[in-house]
Structures are given as structure tokens and as C-alpha cells.
Amino acid sequence: MYVESIGIQVIETIEELQRKLNRNERQGKTVGFVPTMGYLHEGHLSLVKHAKEQNDIVVMSIFVNPAQFGPGEDFESYPRDLARDVQLANDAGVDIVFIPAVEEMYPTDGGIRILPGRQADELCGASRPGHFDGVLKVVLKLFNIVDPDRSYFGMKDAQQLAIIETFVRDFNLPTAIVRVPIVREEDGLAKSSRNVNLTDSERAEAPMIYRALQIGKDMFADGTARETIVQQVSDYIVSNSSGKIDYVKMLTYPGLESILEDSQEVILACAVKFSTTRLIDNIIMSTKDGTYVPNDDEQ
């Protein structure tokens, strides 16, 4: 299943990984953790790059988490290529890749649930009930298994990142969350494992999402009202693509609240559904002077 003659360690069981990463065995070395659902792209490898710069050991997990997929969502069709992923992780300098089976991660179910707060009612959470319950479930398990000093998350999934930051802060979890900027294609489309599911015509239209957000960013810098910005961004996407808008919203970040006046940063975020693929993207801006806060690879 995996490539041969490589330096990376491939581990499939929780027991083996915990034994290897035991604090007594680390000898003071720091561990950086990159959780993924696989089908790696440059965005994931950017997380690895940051982790390598800041830690002695880099651990990546590859696990398509069924707990965060709702009925009718793309769990079965989610792209998978473990051999390719292991090779890419090895080439990027990952030391350990953890690839558990579903039965390894969820052997029992005692009925205990982790429920996110009001942040989960906005953006993607509004149309995906239970999604972030599943995200926090797997994140907590992975944090407990890996025990990382630092954990790396991309800004493309900005709502997920905000909820995880809040979870770690409020429950005193012993890992530092590191934000990593969005990585984009040359035409502006945010890198995503789901991009491969776009048809040729949809792939040509998809960059319009980022262009719409940039229009909103410029309007924000000019002092345009939030409602007008949201409407203009929505109109641009509808006029220039066949995608159906799930949402376009401007909220505080990371609080994800609708009242912007007391927040230092705001997020302009959207989700657009094409035939079989739902794409998300965002831009974060400062409320102090209307300037753009880069959260992608423009910085």
C-alpha cells in the first residue's frame, strides 16, 4: 500500500504512536503536528514547512474522519491516495505519518459528545449540523494521541480554525495552535483536495470566488457598508459562475459574531456549491484602518 525504501515512519496504531512519542522518549525534542484527511496538496505541504521550521519532529496524520461528514455528504467519494500521500509527506520531510483505520480511531462509542458553541452556528456550520462536533471529536483524540507542542492548521478552513483555537483555549489543551496562510493556484483558487472533483468548466469558473472576495476587500477599504459588500460579492459570483451560493458573510474573527465595531479583525467568507463540489474561501481584514490582513500566500 505504501511506497518502499523511504525514511518516513508509517504508523497505523495508537499504541505504537504513543509509545514512540512518549514525553520520556522525546529527550526534550519538540513535536509539530499536521492533521490532514489526505490527498495532499501544496496547502498541506505548507503546514509541514512551518512545522519543520519550528519543531524537531514533524508528525502528520492522514485520516478521513467519518464523524464530520453528514448524511449525503462526500465521505465515500472523498479523494484518497495513500501511496502518493506518504511519498509527498516523505519528500516534504515529515518524520512520522499516522494512518489509522476507522476501527482504530473509533473502536467503541460510549455516547459522550463534544458540542461546539455559537461559532458553529455560522458559515459552514449553519448548513452542516453536527459537522464541527465531529471535527472536535477527532481533533481531541489526535491531540491526546500525538501530544504535540504545536499543531498547524490552514486559514482556508477559517471557521474550523476559530473553533479549534477556542476549544484549545477554553479547555487548556497543551498544544499551541499555529495559523498557516492559504495557498492558492496561480489563478487565485484556494488549494483543496476537493478541487479534483470540479468539471473543466467549473474549474475555469472557480477562481471567480476569490476575485469576488477581492472586490469585497477593496470596498471594505473604501468604507463601504457591510450589507453592500456582501451583496456585491454575491452578485459577482452569481454573474460569473454556475455555482450556487451557500453563504456570503462578514463577521468578526475569530469570534464569528455579527457586531463588527469592537473587533480588530473581520472575515469575509463564502461557500459556493458546484455540481458535486462545495468550495469555501475567505479574506481577513483589519477594522482599525480598513487594511487587508494577508491570510494567504500573498504575504
Secondary structure as GFF3:
##gff-version 3
##sequence-region A 1 299
A	DSSP	beta_strand	9	11	.	.	.	ID=ss1
A	DSSP	alpha_helix	14	20	.	.	.	ID=ss2
A	DSSP	alpha_helix	23	26	.	.	.	ID=ss3
A	DSSP	beta_strand	31	36	.	.	.	ID=ss4
A	DSSP	alpha_helix	42	54	.	.	.	ID=ss5
A	DSSP	beta_strand	57	62	.	.	.	ID=ss6
A	DSSP	three_ten_helix	66	68	.	.	.	ID=ss7
A	DSSP	alpha_helix	82	92	.	.	.	ID=ss8
A	DSSP	beta_strand	96	98	.	.	.	ID=ss9
A	DSSP	alpha_helix	102	105	.	.	.	ID=ss10
A	DSSP	three_ten_helix	118	121	.	.	.	ID=ss11
A	DSSP	alpha_helix	123	127	.	.	.	ID=ss12
A	DSSP	alpha_helix	131	146	.	.	.	ID=ss13
A	DSSP	beta_strand	150	154	.	.	.	ID=ss14
A	DSSP	three_ten_helix	155	157	.	.	.	ID=ss15
A	DSSP	alpha_helix	158	170	.	.	.	ID=ss16
A	DSSP	beta_strand	176	180	.	.	.	ID=ss17
A	DSSP	three_ten_helix	193	197	.	.	.	ID=ss18
A	DSSP	alpha_helix	200	205	.	.	.	ID=ss19
A	DSSP	alpha_helix	208	221	.	.	.	ID=ss20
A	DSSP	alpha_helix	226	240	.	.	.	ID=ss21
A	DSSP	beta_strand	244	252	.	.	.	ID=ss22
A	DSSP	beta_strand	265	273	.	.	.	ID=ss23
A	DSSP	beta_strand	278	286	.	.	.	ID=ss24
A	DSSP	beta_strand	292	293	.	.	.	ID=ss25
###
